[in-house]
Amino acid sequence: MKDTGESKDHQLTVALRIRPLSDVELEEAATIVAHRVDDQMVVLMDPLEDPDDILRAHRSREKTYILDVAFDYTATQDEVYRATTKGLIEGLISGYNATVFAYGPTGCGKTYTMLGTDKEPGIYVRTLNDLFKAIEETSDDMQYSVSMSYLEIYNEMIRDLLNPSSGFLDLREDSKGEIQVAGITEVSTVNAREIMELLMKGNKQRTQEPTAANQASSRSHAVLQVAVKQQSRCRDVLQEVRFARLFMIDLAGSERAAQTQNRGQRLKEGAHINRSLLALGNCINALSEKNGNKYVNYRDSKLTRLLKDSLGGNSRTVMIAHISPASMAFEESRNTLTYADRAKSIRTRVKRNLLNVSYHIAQYTSIISDLRSEIQRLKKKIAEQASRQNNPDRTDIRHVQAEVQAHSTQQSRAEMDQLREQLIEAFRQQMEIRKRLMELDNTNMEIQIDTSKYLLTIADWEQERSRHRKKWQGERRKESFNKDESEKDSDTPESPPDSTETQEVAMARENLVTLMAEQKKISKQRAGLERRLAELRERARRLEELLPRRVSSEEQREVLGLLCKVHELEIENAEMQSHTLLKDNVIRQKNVVVQRFEQHRQLCHEIIQQQRRFIDDHSLLVPPHLQELYEMYIRELDERNLDRITLLNCIRVLLILTSSYVARQNLTRMHFLQHSVFSLPLSHSDSNRVFKSSPHAKQIKNSVVMTPPPIHINGQGNREVSTIRQQILKGVHSIAVKAARRRSKALEIDALRLPPPPSPLDPIKHKSSLSLSEAPPKGLVLRRGRQPSPELRHATSDDNLSSSTGEGPAPNGTWTRPRNRQAMPKNTAPREQDFEARRRKRRSRSFEVTGQALTQGKSTSQRFRPLDSTSDPHLHINGQPPAPLLRPQHRAPAQLGKARPSHLNHQTGH
Ligand SMILES: Nc1ncnc2c1ncn2[C@@H]1O[C@H](COP(=O)(O)OP(=O)(O)OP(=O)(O)O)[C@@H](O)[C@H]1O
């Protein structure tokens, strides 16, 4: 996937929550040592320091900490949520990853903050509620898919809280370097209630045990992950798919064995908890180093591996540290505050995760060429089978009957089913690997882009350095020419100016090294995948060879042929998808060129108009041919506007209708084949696996209507089989016919692609490309060829201003004074009428095209978005990178929520 989002620095936001004194602390009459002074300031007093100690009289017992936001026992759950997490939601649905994690010693309120109680729900529930609300508000234009997973890390092992029976899971780094949990249950839903139920179910599975410090102590780190994918409901050239992950983490609490009095299993758990928290602390330390260059070891624990992106990567992260106010918890509070204080200086680099659909075109092309050869092979195979079937020896009906009798035993059917499954599996795996290869290629491309960025930084700096050196050398030369030796020695330094690298350049060099290592890693992964693909192909080939030998009955042979057809259709569908993308891309590029030319044209127009005013104001003489050109230009302006609108509408409608129709046809056929004949277990998701992320495929998927019920192939179902066979053959035939039609339609679309960029200097050429089948207006041909035909010459002479006004170009070719522009309409009335008639004609034509689209798809006008992406207000608004949770610069007493007022967020679109 391509990440085209602009990246921004984000400083980790750190909040502190001081819980109320617990019953035990109250019983022990604990003194309060942690105080919240204001919205951001917290003071911690050392209870052991004696205020009467003269030796330490000048040493303060207090230590002050400044956080982004501080809460004490008076803070409500809602206040904590609003100030820390609410602001992340808008970013999340715009494609920015986010993390909120609760940190602190055992029993200090982490679970209370994150999960809360029934009456006082915590951050999980509030965030999910608001997320679904935000989704609902924009769901008219945007299509969302939300999935959720919930896990715990218990004793360094990962357990799926939504499916605890699945055992312990592994962490895996995907091709983009993102950490994934292999085999985790991801539940997709856009229903808030459903997700809450899952959350509650998961919580019941979490490992909690009573300890001396906390009656319901969480013995594991719980990670709730919500993935949001968003795309416009309208199909568009520049369609983006945004995706983002939100981690909400309730860490287990650090604990001192003495305090918890843990033994046996609890003690072991505590050791694991402390080890992973220590690893987290180390990462915080390394990341908060001033120069930010220190190596960060995320590999020390599963927790830090999972939090890699949240701490040092692409995520807006909020840490909510928790402490007790009591004197007996002073040590833990101090440790927590120290880490919280360090964490404040951690910077992450957030960037919006955008998947630009057209970006995949290059990859599709290579996949398509692969698939094409696959089609060829399959076709050949089918042809070979057909020729074998047509063999006179084999068509002997008695022979076939005997063969069917002999082989339609239960065993051969089971074997056949098994082979068929294997074949399908091999095909699926191939598609899977192709997809992964495509992802690797994308990552590689990103690396290349980053590499060139850094190389550019270095090159810029080197250029700057050599410029300075040259300047210095020049100055030296000048000086040696002007001054005597003694003066020269005193004024100019002997060595060139300081050429030490800037921090940015040093970082660029370092990053280049990392990127090169990354590239190496990717090419290694790629080679591995390619090997695997080759193996799978070979396996599929062997299986296919095996099939005809084992399979003997007519029906089974035919099933095989049709199985190949299913594959073929799947491949064809892939082709159509990429074909559409290719076209989109061509149009997109042309749109960019057109835009550039349009800007240029505007400039030219401005110049022409100003010059014209100048001529009019100063009553200057204008040569007749120039005057004529100017009038032509004015007429052109008027007409072109209309033509362009007509043409653009026409192209949009055709592209949308054709691509959606074709893909729908293929998918319907495929599902029909799979479900009705083979009873293949290919689900929607299977058949769409290749294009899981394709909005178009999704749209199609949703619209697929299933046809006849499944029929199992066996010896007794011959009649049904032959009926189905007839239907399939009919279906296949109709697909072939439609494919032919489609091809010719595609050619039409090719012809209808956007016109070549209009040159402002050659409006005639531009005009001719826009008007398609229509004959160009008379004057236009004259301009271009300069050799008008007799009839055009006649037409032009009719249009000629001079003939109607009598003051135009004189026969002797002398210059005429420009006509009064106000008088023009009157003088040119016949020609204006002529133009008006032509315009009306064009308008009616444009109605013929656009009117058709409107009636055919009134609702499609909502679903499909015009190709002009700038017309989508959402893209525009969300195109602005959202502001992160702000850290007040001057530590003014303001809460985070106050630092980023919601109306401001709204304005920026985040
Ligand atoms: N701000 C608060 N207001 C009211 N009660 C609180 C608050 N914070 C914590 N508590 C109460 O304190 C007790 C311990 O809190 P909690 O279980 O959330 O701690 P924890 O940090 O998650 O502990 P552990 O790390 O052992 O799981 C609970 O009974 C909880 O209801």
The ligand as a Gaussian input file, in Angstrom:
#p B3LYP/6-31G(d) Opt

LIG

0 1
 N      -10.204000       8.001000      39.687000
 C      -10.797000       7.050000      40.398000
 N      -11.973000       7.267000      40.968000
 C      -12.584000       6.324000      41.688000
 N      -12.066000       5.098000      41.878000
 C      -10.889000       4.810000      41.330000
 C      -10.193000       5.765000      40.565000
 N       -9.046000       5.203000      40.133000
 C       -9.052000       3.949000      40.636000
 N      -10.136000       3.718000      41.346000
 C      -10.457000       2.458000      42.046000
 O       -9.240000       1.926000      42.514000
 C       -9.221000       0.525000      42.372000
 C       -8.005000       0.059000      41.570000
 O       -8.114000       0.577000      40.279000
 P       -7.718000      -0.227000      38.988000
 O       -8.079000      -1.657000      39.067000
 O       -8.266000       0.536000      37.841000
 O       -6.142000      -0.096000      39.054000
 P       -5.071000      -0.606000      38.006000
 O       -4.072000       0.456000      37.876000
 O       -5.726000      -1.073000      36.793000
 O       -4.444000      -1.834000      38.781000
 P       -3.662000      -3.122000      38.175000
 O       -2.445000      -2.626000      37.535000
 O       -3.365000      -3.926000      39.375000
 O       -4.596000      -3.767000      37.265000
 C      -10.514000       0.141000      41.738000
 O      -11.407000      -0.278000      42.700000
 C      -10.996000       1.406000      41.104000
 O      -12.394000       1.457000      41.016000

